């Protein structure tokens, strides 16, 4: 009877997941052996839907019945302390109020200024403006929200 229930469970999982398996595979259809291996791995790890309405997986419902998931390496204590010291130095910590602002935003004179992001040069901006004028990629002067190329298509080149 137990063997029958495992086969029934396997068939049910395959029936539910068949469309997902086919839609995710871009290299062609999976072989029967690949699907069987994936199913056995899912049964072993508990990555199957629980038989209830919670929407959880079996390994979430009963975590002690399945092998634990591998834990990714964490930061060392020294790395965390260095990050905290840098955040204190630059003011990248939340202020102690309900504003949701950072300390360097509440009191910018107490912290070093943020590095300036490289902007476009004056020549690059002028070139972009000239290109926009040439192609009509500028908003019209009225309240329509249309671009000049849309309002006057005969005046501008086709893309």
Secondary structure, DSSP 8 states (H G I E B T S, - for coil): -HHHHHHHHHHHHHHHHHHHHHHH--SS---HHHHHHHHHHHHHHT-SB-SSSS--BHHHHSGGGS----------HHHHHHHHHHHHHHT-SB-SSSS--BHHHHSGGGS----------HHHHHHHHHHHHHHT-SB-SSTT--BHHHH-GGGS---
